Amino acid sequence: MRVGVLVPVHGFAPYLPETLDAILGQRSSAALEVVVVDDGSSLPIVLHPDHADRVRLVRRDAAGGPAAARAAGLAALDDGVAAVALCDADDTWLPGSVARAVDALDAEPAAGWAFGGAVVVGPGGRPTGEAWATLSPGRHAAGTFAARLYTANPIPTSSVVLRRSALDAAGGFAGPVRVAEDWELWLRLCAAGQDAVCVGAPAVRYRRHPGGLTADVARLAAAQLIVHELHADVVGLQVAAGIVADDHAALAAGLARAGDHAGASAAWAQVAAARPLQRGERLRRAALRVPLVRGRLGRTDPYRG
């Protein structure tokens, strides 16, 4: 099976050489065709000499986000590529990750995509100790998996390998959000009837750092809100309403961190209209009314509470 690897990049990319080293160092029976997509960086991306002859570099004139960049990379792949592997430019594949995913798809010919777990590391590459949610190994039927995915996204983007036919069935990479675009794709894959296979073993070193897209808590929460509203039929309107209320709570916390206290107050009002506030939520909402207190709301690690 020929596998195309898509690596979207925008702006300063200090981890890209490490990412490409790990991709090109994979030992797999699958032939890898690697495409790096420069998503409209103000200073064009330049590949290291060690990678330039082994990686195709595609440039978009304007930034469109990860999904648009992956779509450009997909268009650049040879027609003979049967599967597409995803890897973000700040993550690092673990040895053998592609081979395990391809073997899993070979063992489950009716499944459309495969994924693994993640080890979370910090900017310097050391594990943070953060636990990544794990799923049971084996095949997950699209009809029931969609409801599990609607609640939360436990799938590291850089662990995913998709059959090209499954991606086509789901409508490709293009979606309604620029953040959480991966999560929205997983839900579209399920809606298209594409079963998934969980490899079980960690596949990637997922990097937390201030420049990552998920570091903007408010932006991520706003995107999650859109995803949940679009796919509410997966769980039904009553369940979806509770999850959307939680999105508004996350948005309120993110806006408070960013100093948008009026926006945070409005988001808390949305939560209160949907369900009773929990004690901690009531305290955070009340803190917005106290100038000396609300300035402290953004000082904690967003990944640890």
KEZAVEX-518377 format. One record per residue: x, y, z of N, C-alpha, C in turn. Coordinates in nm, 2 decimals. Layout:
# KEZAVEX-518377
> X:Y:Z:X:Y:Z:X:Y:Z
...
This chain:
# KEZAVEX-518377
> 0.08:-0.12:0.00:0.00:0.00:0.00:0.09:0.13:0.00
> 0.06:0.21:-0.10:0.14:0.34:-0.10:0.07:0.44:-0.01
> 0.14:0.51:0.07:0.09:0.60:0.17:0.14:0.74:0.15
> 0.05:0.84:0.14:0.09:0.98:0.13:0.09:1.04:0.26
> 0.19:1.11:0.30:0.20:1.18:0.43:0.19:1.33:0.41
> 0.09:1.39:0.48:0.06:1.53:0.47:0.10:1.60:0.59
> 0.19:1.71:0.58:0.24:1.78:0.69:0.21:1.93:0.66
> 0.10:1.99:0.72:0.07:2.13:0.71:0.16:2.22:0.80
> 0.21:2.33:0.74:0.30:2.42:0.82:0.25:2.56:0.79
> 0.25:2.64:0.90:0.23:2.79:0.88:0.32:2.86:0.98
> 0.40:2.95:0.92:0.49:3.04:1.00:0.61:2.96:1.05
> 0.66:3.02:1.16:0.78:2.96:1.22:0.76:2.82:1.26
> 0.85:2.73:1.22:0.83:2.58:1.24:0.95:2.52:1.30
> 0.98:2.55:1.42:1.11:2.50:1.48:1.11:2.35:1.49
> 1.00:2.28:1.50:1.00:2.13:1.52:0.99:2.06:1.39
> 0.98:2.12:1.27:0.96:2.05:1.15:1.07:1.96:1.11
> 1.20:1.99:1.13:1.31:1.90:1.10:1.29:1.77:1.18
> 1.26:1.78:1.31:1.24:1.66:1.39:1.12:1.58:1.34
> 1.01:1.65:1.30:0.90:1.58:1.25:0.93:1.50:1.13
> 1.00:1.56:1.03:1.04:1.49:0.91:1.14:1.38:0.93
> 1.23:1.40:1.02:1.33:1.29:1.06:1.25:1.17:1.10
> 1.15:1.19:1.18:1.07:1.07:1.23:0.99:1.01:1.12
> 0.94:1.09:1.03:0.86:1.03:0.92:0.95:0.96:0.82
> 1.06:1.02:0.78:1.15:0.95:0.69:1.22:0.83:0.75
> 1.23:0.83:0.88:1.29:0.72:0.95:1.20:0.60:0.97
> 1.08:0.60:0.93:0.99:0.49:0.96:1.03:0.37:0.88
> 1.02:0.26:0.94:1.05:0.13:0.88:0.91:0.07:0.85
> 0.88:0.06:0.72:0.74:0.01:0.68:0.75:-0.05:0.54
> 0.66:-0.15:0.52:0.65:-0.21:0.39:0.58:-0.11:0.29
> 0.51:-0.01:0.35:0.44:0.09:0.27:0.54:0.19:0.22
> 0.53:0.23:0.09:0.61:0.33:0.03:0.55:0.47:0.07
> 0.63:0.55:0.13:0.58:0.68:0.18:0.61:0.79:0.08
> 0.51:0.87:0.05:0.53:0.99:-0.03:0.49:1.11:0.06
> 0.59:1.19:0.09:0.57:1.30:0.19:0.56:1.43:0.12
> 0.45:1.51:0.16:0.42:1.64:0.11:0.41:1.73:0.23
> 0.50:1.84:0.23:0.49:1.95:0.33:0.41:2.06:0.26
> 0.31:2.11:0.33:0.23:2.22:0.27:0.26:2.35:0.35
> 0.32:2.45:0.29:0.34:2.58:0.34:0.21:2.66:0.33
> 0.14:2.67:0.44:0.00:2.73:0.43:0.01:2.89:0.44
> 0.07:2.95:0.33:0.07:3.09:0.32:0.16:3.16:0.43
> 0.27:3.10:0.47:0.36:3.17:0.57:0.41:3.30:0.51
> 0.42:3.40:0.59:0.48:3.53:0.54:0.62:3.51:0.49
> 0.70:3.43:0.56:0.83:3.39:0.51:0.82:3.25:0.47
> 0.84:3.22:0.34:0.82:3.08:0.28:0.91:2.98:0.36
> 0.85:2.87:0.38:0.92:2.76:0.44:1.03:2.70:0.36
> 1.14:2.68:0.41:1.26:2.62:0.34:1.29:2.49:0.41
> 1.30:2.38:0.34:1.33:2.26:0.40:1.48:2.24:0.42
> 1.51:2.17:0.53:1.65:2.14:0.56:1.71:2.06:0.44
> 1.84:2.07:0.41:1.90:2.00:0.30:1.88:1.85:0.31
> 1.88:1.80:0.44:1.86:1.65:0.46:1.72:1.60:0.41
> 1.63:1.70:0.40:1.49:1.66:0.36:1.45:1.70:0.22
> 1.52:1.80:0.17:1.47:1.87:0.05:1.46:1.77:-0.07
> 1.54:1.67:-0.08:1.54:1.58:-0.19:1.44:1.46:-0.17
> 1.39:1.45:-0.05:1.30:1.34:-0.02:1.16:1.38:0.02
> 1.13:1.51:0.01:1.00:1.56:0.05:0.96:1.66:-0.05
> 0.83:1.66:-0.09:0.77:1.76:-0.18:0.72:1.87:-0.10
> 0.76:1.99:-0.14:0.71:2.11:-0.08:0.61:2.19:-0.17
> 0.49:2.21:-0.11:0.38:2.28:-0.18:0.35:2.40:-0.10
> 0.33:2.51:-0.17:0.30:2.64:-0.11:0.16:2.69:-0.15
> 0.08:2.73:-0.05:-0.04:2.81:-0.07:-0.01:2.95:-0.06
> -0.07:3.03:-0.14:-0.05:3.18:-0.14:-0.11:3.25:-0.02
> -0.22:3.19:0.03:-0.29:3.25:0.15:-0.32:3.14:0.25
> -0.31:3.18:0.38:-0.33:3.08:0.48:-0.48:3.04:0.49
> -0.51:2.91:0.49:-0.65:2.87:0.50:-0.67:2.78:0.62
> -0.57:2.75:0.70:-0.59:2.66:0.81:-0.54:2.51:0.77
> -0.54:2.43:0.87:-0.48:2.29:0.85:-0.56:2.21:0.75
> -0.70:2.22:0.75:-0.78:2.14:0.65:-0.75:2.18:0.51
> -0.74:2.31:0.48:-0.72:2.36:0.35:-0.58:2.32:0.31
> -0.48:2.33:0.40:-0.34:2.29:0.37:-0.34:2.14:0.33
> -0.41:2.06:0.41:-0.41:1.91:0.38:-0.48:1.88:0.25
> -0.58:1.96:0.21:-0.64:1.94:0.08:-0.55:1.97:-0.03
> -0.47:2.08:-0.01:-0.37:2.11:-0.11:-0.26:2.00:-0.13
> -0.22:1.94:-0.01:-0.13:1.83:-0.01:-0.19:1.71:-0.08
> -0.31:1.68:-0.05:-0.38:1.57:-0.11:-0.38:1.58:-0.26
> -0.41:1.70:-0.31:-0.41:1.72:-0.46:-0.28:1.70:-0.52
> -0.17:1.71:-0.44:-0.04:1.70:-0.50:0.01:1.55:-0.50
> -0.06:1.46:-0.43:-0.02:1.32:-0.42:-0.04:1.25:-0.55
> 0.04:1.15:-0.58:0.02:1.07:-0.70:-0.11:0.99:-0.69
> -0.17:0.96:-0.80:-0.30:0.89:-0.81:-0.29:0.75:-0.75
> -0.17:0.70:-0.75:-0.15:0.56:-0.70:-0.15:0.55:-0.55
> -0.15:0.66:-0.48:-0.15:0.66:-0.33:-0.28:0.62:-0.28
> -0.29:0.51:-0.20:-0.41:0.45:-0.16:-0.45:0.49:-0.02
> -0.36:0.55:0.06:-0.39:0.59:0.20:-0.32:0.72:0.23
> -0.37:0.79:0.32:-0.32:0.92:0.36:-0.29:0.92:0.51
> -0.17:0.95:0.54:-0.13:0.96:0.68:-0.12:1.11:0.72
> -0.16:1.15:0.84:-0.16:1.29:0.88:-0.05:1.30:0.99
> 0.02:1.42:0.98:0.12:1.45:1.08:0.14:1.60:1.09
> 0.11:1.66:1.20:0.13:1.80:1.22:0.28:1.83:1.24
> 0.32:1.96:1.21:0.46:1.99:1.20:0.52:2.01:1.34
> 0.45:1.99:1.44:0.51:2.00:1.58:0.50:1.87:1.65
> 0.45:1.77:1.58:0.45:1.63:1.64:0.56:1.54:1.59
> 0.58:1.43:1.65:0.68:1.33:1.61:0.62:1.19:1.61
> 0.63:1.12:1.50:0.58:0.98:1.50:0.68:0.90:1.58
> 0.62:0.80:1.65:0.70:0.70:1.72:0.74:0.59:1.62
> 0.85:0.52:1.64:0.90:0.42:1.55:0.79:0.31:1.52
> 0.77:0.28:1.39:0.67:0.18:1.36:0.53:0.22:1.35
> 0.50:0.34:1.37:0.36:0.38:1.39:0.28:0.36:1.25
> 0.34:0.40:1.14:0.28:0.38:1.01:0.25:0.24:0.98
> 0.35:0.15:1.00:0.34:0.01:0.98:0.23:-0.05:1.06
> 0.21:-0.01:1.18:0.10:-0.06:1.27:-0.03:-0.02:1.21
> -0.04:0.10:1.17:-0.17:0.15:1.12:-0.21:0.08:0.99
> -0.11:0.07:0.90:-0.13:0.00:0.77:-0.17:-0.15:0.79
> -0.10:-0.21:0.88:-0.13:-0.35:0.92:-0.27:-0.36:0.97
> -0.31:-0.26:1.05:-0.45:-0.27:1.11:-0.55:-0.25:1.00
> -0.53:-0.17:0.90:-0.62:-0.15:0.79:-0.62:-0.27:0.70
> -0.51:-0.34:0.68:-0.50:-0.46:0.60:-0.58:-0.57:0.67
> -0.58:-0.57:0.80:-0.65:-0.67:0.88:-0.80:-0.65:0.88
> -0.84:-0.52:0.86:-0.98:-0.49:0.86:-1.01:-0.42:0.73
> -1.03:-0.49:0.62:-1.05:-0.43:0.49:-1.17:-0.34:0.48
> -1.27:-0.36:0.56:-1.39:-0.28:0.56:-1.38:-0.15:0.64
> -1.28:-0.14:0.71:-1.26:-0.01:0.79:-1.19:0.09:0.70
> -1.23:0.22:0.73:-1.18:0.33:0.64:-1.07:0.40:0.70
> -1.04:0.39:0.83:-0.93:0.47:0.89:-0.88:0.40:1.02
> -0.76:0.43:1.05:-0.69:0.38:1.17:-0.63:0.49:1.25
> -0.61:0.47:1.38:-0.55:0.57:1.46:-0.49:0.50:1.58
> -0.40:0.57:1.65:-0.33:0.52:1.77:-0.34:0.62:1.89
> -0.26:0.60:1.99:-0.26:0.69:2.10:-0.15:0.79:2.09
> -0.12:0.86:2.20:-0.02:0.97:2.21:0.05:0.98:2.34
> 0.17:1.02:2.34:0.25:1.06:2.45:0.26:1.21:2.45
> 0.21:1.28:2.55:0.21:1.42:2.55:0.35:1.48:2.60
> 0.41:1.56:2.52:0.54:1.62:2.55:0.53:1.77:2.55
> 0.63:1.84:2.62:0.63:1.98:2.62:0.72:2.04:2.51
> 0.74:2.17:2.51:0.82:2.23:2.40:0.96:2.16:2.38
> 1.02:2.12:2.49:1.16:2.06:2.49:1.15:1.91:2.46
> 1.04:1.85:2.44:1.03:1.71:2.41:1.02:1.62:2.53
> 1.01:1.67:2.65:1.00:1.59:2.77:0.85:1.56:2.80
> 0.82:1.44:2.84:0.68:1.41:2.87:0.62:1.50:2.98
> 0.50:1.55:2.96:0.44:1.64:3.06:0.37:1.57:3.17
> 0.35:1.44:3.16:0.27:1.36:3.26:0.12:1.37:3.23
> 0.08:1.44:3.13:-0.06:1.45:3.10:-0.11:1.32:3.04
> -0.22:1.27:3.09:-0.27:1.14:3.04:-0.36:1.17:2.92
> -0.34:1.09:2.81:-0.42:1.11:2.69:-0.53:1.00:2.70
> -0.65:1.03:2.68:-0.76:0.94:2.68:-0.73:0.82:2.58
> -0.76:0.70:2.62:-0.73:0.58:2.54:-0.86:0.51:2.51
> -0.86:0.45:2.39:-0.98:0.37:2.35:-0.94:0.23:2.33
> -1.04:0.14:2.33:-1.01:0.00:2.33:-0.96:-0.04:2.19
> -0.85:-0.12:2.18:-0.80:-0.16:2.05:-0.90:-0.24:1.97
> -0.89:-0.23:1.84:-0.98:-0.30:1.75:-1.07:-0.21:1.67
> -1.16:-0.27:1.61:-1.26:-0.20:1.52:-1.37:-0.13:1.59
> -1.40:-0.01:1.55:-1.51:0.06:1.61:-1.61:0.10:1.50
> -1.73:0.05:1.52:-1.83:0.06:1.41:-1.87:0.21:1.41
> -1.89:0.26:1.29:-1.91:0.40:1.27:-2.04:0.45:1.34
> -2.15:0.37:1.34:-2.27:0.41:1.39:-2.27:0.44:1.54
> -2.19:0.36:1.62:-2.18:0.38:1.76:-2.06:0.46:1.80
> -1.96:0.46:1.71:-1.84:0.54:1.74:-1.87:0.69:1.73
> -1.96:0.73:1.65:-1.99:0.87:1.63:-2.04:0.93:1.76
> -2.12:0.86:1.84:-2.17:0.92:1.96:-2.06:0.93:2.06
> -1.96:0.84:2.06:-1.85:0.85:2.15:-1.76:0.97:2.11
> -1.74:0.99:1.98:-1.66:1.10:1.94:-1.73:1.23:1.96
> -1.86:1.24:1.95:-1.93:1.36:1.97:-1.90:1.42:2.11
> -1.89:1.33:2.21:-1.87:1.38:2.35:-1.73:1.44:2.36
> -1.63:1.38:2.31:-1.49:1.43:2.32:-1.41:1.37:2.20
> -1.29:1.43:2.18:-1.21:1.39:2.07:-1.08:1.33:2.13
> -1.07:1.19:2.14:-0.96:1.13:2.20:-0.85:1.09:2.09
> -0.87:1.13:1.97:-0.79:1.08:1.86:-0.68:1.18:1.82
> -0.55:1.15:1.84:-0.44:1.25:1.80:-0.44:1.25:1.65
> -0.45:1.37:1.59:-0.45:1.39:1.45:-0.33:1.32:1.38
> -0.21:1.33:1.44:-0.09:1.28:1.38:-0.08:1.13:1.39
> -0.18:1.06:1.45:-0.18:0.92:1.45:-0.26:0.85:1.35
> -0.33:0.94:1.27:-0.44:0.89:1.18:-0.39:0.85:1.04
> -0.43:0.74:0.99:-0.41:0.70:0.85:-0.54:0.66:0.79
> -0.58:0.73:0.68:-0.71:0.71:0.62:-0.69:0.65:0.48
> -0.78:0.56:0.45:-0.79:0.52:0.31:-0.84:0.64:0.23
> -0.78:0.65:0.11:-0.82:0.77:0.03:-0.96:0.76:-0.01
> -1.02:0.64:-0.03:-1.16:0.62:-0.06:-1.25:0.66:0.05
> -1.21:0.64:0.17:-1.29:0.68:0.29:-1.29:0.83:0.30
> -1.17:0.89:0.28:-1.17:1.04:0.28:-1.26:1.10:0.18
> -1.26:1.04:0.06:-1.35:1.09:-0.05:-1.49:1.08:-0.01
> -1.53:0.96:0.05:-1.67:0.94:0.10:-1.71:1.04:0.20
> -1.62:1.09:0.28:-1.65:1.18:0.39:-1.66:1.33:0.34
> -1.62:1.35:0.21:-1.62:1.48:0.15:-1.49:1.55:0.15
> -1.38:1.48:0.18:-1.25:1.54:0.18:-1.22:1.62:0.31
> -1.11:1.69:0.31:-1.07:1.76:0.43:-1.15:1.89:0.46
> -1.20:1.95:0.35:-1.26:2.08:0.37:-1.38:2.07:0.47
> -1.38:2.17:0.57:-1.49:2.17:0.67:-1.52:2.31:0.72
> -1.61:2.32:0.81:-1.66:2.45:0.85:-1.58:2.52:0.96
> -1.47:2.46:1.01:-1.39:2.52:1.12:-1.24:2.51:1.08
> -1.16:2.61:1.13:-1.02:2.61:1.11:-0.95:2.54:1.23
> -1.01:2.54:1.34:-0.96:2.47:1.46:-1.06:2.36:1.49
> -1.01:2.25:1.54:-1.10:2.13:1.57:-1.15:2.07:1.43
> -1.08:2.11:1.33:-1.11:2.06:1.19:-1.09:1.90:1.18
> -1.00:1.85:1.26:-0.98:1.71:1.27:-1.10:1.64:1.33
> -1.14:1.69:1.44:-1.26:1.63:1.51:-1.38:1.63:1.42
> -1.40:1.74:1.35:-1.52:1.75:1.26:-1.50:1.64:1.15
> -1.38:1.62:1.10:-1.36:1.52:1.00:-1.39:1.38:1.05
> -1.35:1.35:1.18:-1.38:1.21:1.23:-1.53:1.19:1.23
> -1.61:1.29:1.27:-1.76:1.28:1.27:-1.81:1.26:1.13
> -1.75:1.33:1.03:-1.80:1.31:0.89:-1.77:1.17:0.84
> -1.65:1.12:0.88:-1.62:0.98:0.85:-1.72:0.88:0.90
> -1.76:0.90:1.03:-1.86:0.81:1.09:-1.99:0.83:1.01
> -2.03:0.95:0.98:-2.15:0.98:0.91:-2.16:0.91:0.78
> -2.04:0.90:0.71:-2.03:0.83:0.58:-2.02:0.68:0.60
> -2.03:0.63:0.72:-2.03:0.48:0.74:-1.89:0.42:0.74
> -1.79:0.50:0.77:-1.65:0.45:0.77:-1.61:0.41:0.91
> -1.60:0.28:0.93:-1.56:0.22:1.06:-1.41:0.26:1.08
> -1.37:0.26:1.21:-1.23:0.30:1.24:-1.16:0.18:1.31
> -1.03:0.18:1.31:-0.95:0.07:1.38:-0.86:0.15:1.48
> -0.87:0.11:1.60:-0.77:0.16:1.70:-0.66:0.07:1.72
> -0.54:0.12:1.69:-0.42:0.03:1.70:-0.38:0.00:1.84
> -0.41:0.10:1.93:-0.39:0.07:2.08:-0.26:0.13:2.13
> -0.15:0.10:2.06:-0.02:0.15:2.11:-0.01:0.30:2.07
> 0.07:0.37:2.16:0.10:0.51:2.12:0.17:0.52:1.98
> 0.12:0.62:1.90:0.18:0.63:1.77:0.26:0.76:1.75
> 0.24:0.86:1.85:0.29:0.99:1.82:0.33:1.06:1.95
> 0.43:1.14:1.95:0.47:1.23:2.06:0.40:1.36:2.02
> 0.29:1.39:2.10:0.21:1.51:2.07:0.26:1.62:2.16
> 0.29:1.73:2.09:0.36:1.84:2.16:0.27:1.95:2.20
> 0.27:1.98:2.33:0.20:2.10:2.38:0.30:2.22:2.39
> 0.26:2.33:2.33:0.35:2.45:2.33:0.27:2.57:2.31
> 0.32:2.69:2.35:0.23:2.81:2.34:0.19:2.85:2.20
> 0.27:2.80:2.10:0.23:2.84:1.96:0.14:2.75:1.89
> 0.10:2.64:1.97:0.00:2.54:1.91:-0.14:2.60:1.89
> -0.21:2.54:1.79:-0.35:2.59:1.77:-0.44:2.57:1.89
> -0.42:2.46:1.96:-0.50:2.43:2.08:-0.47:2.51:2.20
> -0.36:2.59:2.19:-0.33:2.68:2.31:-0.42:2.79:2.32
> -0.49:2.83:2.22:-0.59:2.94:2.22:-0.72:2.88:2.27
> -0.75:2.88:2.40:-0.86:2.81:2.46:-0.99:2.86:2.40
> -1.01:2.99:2.39:-1.13:3.05:2.34:-1.16:3.01:2.20
> -1.06:3.02:2.12:-1.08:2.98:1.98:-1.12:2.84:1.96
> -1.05:2.75:2.04:-1.08:2.61:2.03:-1.23:2.58:2.08
> -1.27:2.65:2.19:-1.40:2.63:2.24:-1.51:2.68:2.14
> -1.48:2.79:2.07:-1.57:2.84:1.97:-1.59:2.74:1.86
> -1.48:2.68:1.82:-1.48:2.58:1.71:-1.56:2.45:1.75
> -1.53:2.41:1.88:-1.60:2.29:1.93:-1.75:2.32:1.93
> -1.79:2.44:1.96:-1.93:2.48:1.97:-2.00:2.46:1.83
> -1.93:2.50:1.72:-1.98:2.49:1.59:-1.99:2.34:1.55
> -1.88:2.26:1.59:-1.88:2.12:1.56:-2.00:2.05:1.62
> -2.03:2.08:1.75:-2.14:2.02:1.82:-2.27:2.06:1.77
> -2.29:2.18:1.73:-2.41:2.23:1.67:-2.44:2.16:1.54
> -2.34:2.14:1.46:-2.35:2.08:1.32:-2.39:1.93:1.33
> -2.33:1.87:1.43:-2.35:1.72:1.44:-2.44:1.68:1.55
> -2.53:1.76:1.60:-2.62:1.73:1.71:-2.70:1.61:1.69
> -2.74:1.58:1.57:-2.82:1.46:1.54:-2.76:1.33:1.58
> -2.62:1.33:1.60:-2.55:1.21:1.64:-2.60:1.16:1.78
> -2.63:1.25:1.87:-2.67:1.21:2.00:-2.81:1.25:2.04
> -2.87:1.33:1.96:-3.01:1.39:1.99:-3.00:1.52:2.05
> -3.10:1.60:2.03:-3.10:1.74:2.07:-3.08:1.76:2.22
> -3.14:1.67:2.31:-3.14:1.69:2.45:-2.99:1.67:2.50
> -2.93:1.57:2.46:-2.79:1.54:2.50:-2.70:1.65:2.44
> -2.72:1.69:2.32:-2.64:1.79:2.25:-2.65:1.92:2.32
> -2.77:1.96:2.37:-2.78:2.08:2.44:-2.69:2.09:2.57
> -2.68:1.98:2.64:-2.59:1.98:2.76:-2.45:2.00:2.72
> -2.41:1.93:2.61:-2.27:1.94:2.56:-2.24:2.08:2.51
> -2.33:2.14:2.44:-2.32:2.28:2.39:-2.30:2.37:2.50
> -2.38:2.35:2.61:-2.36:2.44:2.73:-2.22:2.43:2.79
> -2.17:2.30:2.79:-2.03:2.29:2.83:-1.93:2.36:2.74
> -1.96:2.37:2.61:-1.88:2.44:2.52:-1.88:2.59:2.55
> -2.00:2.64:2.59:-2.01:2.78:2.63:-1.93:2.81:2.75
> -1.93:2.71:2.85:-1.85:2.73:2.97:-1.70:2.73:2.94
> -1.66:2.64:2.85:-1.52:2.65:2.80:-1.48:2.78:2.73
> -1.58:2.83:2.65:-1.56:2.95:2.58:-1.55:3.07:2.68
> -1.63:3.06:2.79:-1.62:3.17:2.89:-1.49:3.17:2.96
> -1.44:3.05:2.99:-1.31:3.04:3.06:-1.20:3.09:2.96
> -1.21:3.06:2.84:-1.10:3.10:2.74:-1.11:3.25:2.72
> -1.23:3.31:2.71:-1.24:3.45:2.69:-1.19:3.53:2.82
> -1.21:3.47:2.94:-1.17:3.53:3.06:-1.01:3.53:3.06
> -0.95:3.42:3.02:-0.81:3.41:3.01:-0.75:3.52:2.92
> -0.82:3.55:2.81:-0.78:3.64:2.71:-0.81:3.79:2.75
> -0.88:3.81:2.86:-0.91:3.94:2.91:-1.04:4.00:2.85
> -1.12:3.92:2.78:-1.24:3.96:2.73:-1.35:3.93:2.83
> -1.36:4.01:2.93:-1.45:3.98:3.04:-1.60:4.00:3.00
> -1.63:4.09:2.91:-1.77:4.11:2.87:-1.81:3.99:2.79
> -1.72:3.94:2.70:-1.75:3.82:2.63:-1.77:3.70:2.71
> -1.68:3.68:2.82:-1.69:3.57:2.91:-1.82:3.58:2.99
> -1.87:3.70:3.03:-1.99:3.71:3.10:-2.11:3.67:3.01
> -2.10:3.71:2.88:-2.21:3.67:2.79:-2.21:3.52:2.77
> -2.10:3.45:2.77:-2.09:3.31:2.75:-2.15:3.24:2.87
> -2.11:3.29:2.99:-2.17:3.23:3.12:-2.32:3.25:3.12
> -2.37:3.35:3.06:-2.52:3.37:3.06:-2.58:3.26:2.97
> -2.51:3.23:2.86:-2.56:3.12:2.78:-2.57:2.99:2.85
> -2.46:2.96:2.93:-2.46:2.84:3.01:-2.58:2.84:3.11
> -2.59:2.95:3.19:-2.69:2.96:3.29:-2.83:2.94:3.23
> -2.85:2.98:3.10:-2.98:2.97:3.04:-3.01:2.82:3.00
> -2.91:2.74:2.99:-2.92:2.61:2.95:-2.93:2.51:3.06
> -2.86:2.54:3.17:-2.85:2.44:3.29:-2.81:2.52:3.41
> -2.83:2.46:3.53:-2.78:2.52:3.65:-2.62:2.52:3.65
> -2.56:2.63:3.70:-2.42:2.64:3.71:-2.37:2.56:3.83
> -2.26:2.49:3.81:-2.19:2.42:3.92:-2.13:2.52:4.01
> -2.09:2.48:4.13:-2.03:2.57:4.23:-1.91:2.65:4.17
> -1.82:2.57:4.11:-1.70:2.64:4.06:-1.73:2.73:3.95
> -1.83:2.70:3.87:-1.87:2.79:3.76:-1.93:2.92:3.81
> -2.01:2.90:3.92:-2.07:3.02:3.98:-1.96:3.11:4.03
> -1.86:3.06:4.09:-1.75:3.14:4.14:-1.67:3.21:4.03
> -1.65:3.13:3.92:-1.57:3.20:3.81:-1.66:3.31:3.74
> -1.79:3.28:3.74:-1.87:3.39:3.68:-1.88:3.51:3.77
> -1.88:3.49:3.90:-1.89:3.60:4.00:-1.75:3.68:3.99
> -1.64:3.60:3.97:-1.51:3.66:3.97:-1.50:3.77:3.86
> -1.57:3.75:3.76:-1.57:3.85:3.65:-1.61:3.99:3.69
> -1.69:4.00:3.80:-1.74:4.13:3.84:-1.65:4.20:3.94
> -1.54:4.13:3.98:-1.44:4.18:4.07:-1.31:4.21:4.00
> -1.28:4.34:3.97:-1.16:4.37:3.89:-1.03:4.31:3.94
> -1.01:4.31:4.08:-0.88:4.26:4.13:-0.87:4.11:4.12
> -0.99:4.04:4.11:-0.99:3.89:4.10:-0.98:3.84:3.96
> -1.06:3.91:3.87:-1.07:3.86:3.73:-0.94:3.86:3.66
> -0.85:3.95:3.70:-0.72:3.95:3.63:-0.63:3.83:3.66
> -0.67:3.75:3.75:-0.60:3.63:3.78:-0.65:3.51:3.71
> -0.76:3.52:3.64:-0.82:3.41:3.58:-0.74:3.34:3.47
> -0.65:3.41:3.41:-0.57:3.36:3.30:-0.43:3.31:3.33
> -0.41:3.29:3.46:-0.27:3.26:3.50:-0.24:3.11:3.52
> -0.35:3.03:3.51:-0.32:2.88:3.52:-0.30:2.82:3.39
> -0.24:2.70:3.39:-0.21:2.62:3.27:-0.35:2.58:3.22
> -0.38:2.61:3.09:-0.51:2.58:3.03:-0.53:2.43:3.02
> -0.42:2.35:3.02:-0.44:2.20:3.01:-0.45:2.13:3.14
> -0.44:2.21:3.25:-0.44:2.15:3.38:-0.55:2.21:3.47
> -0.64:2.28:3.41:-0.76:2.32:3.49:-0.77:2.47:3.51
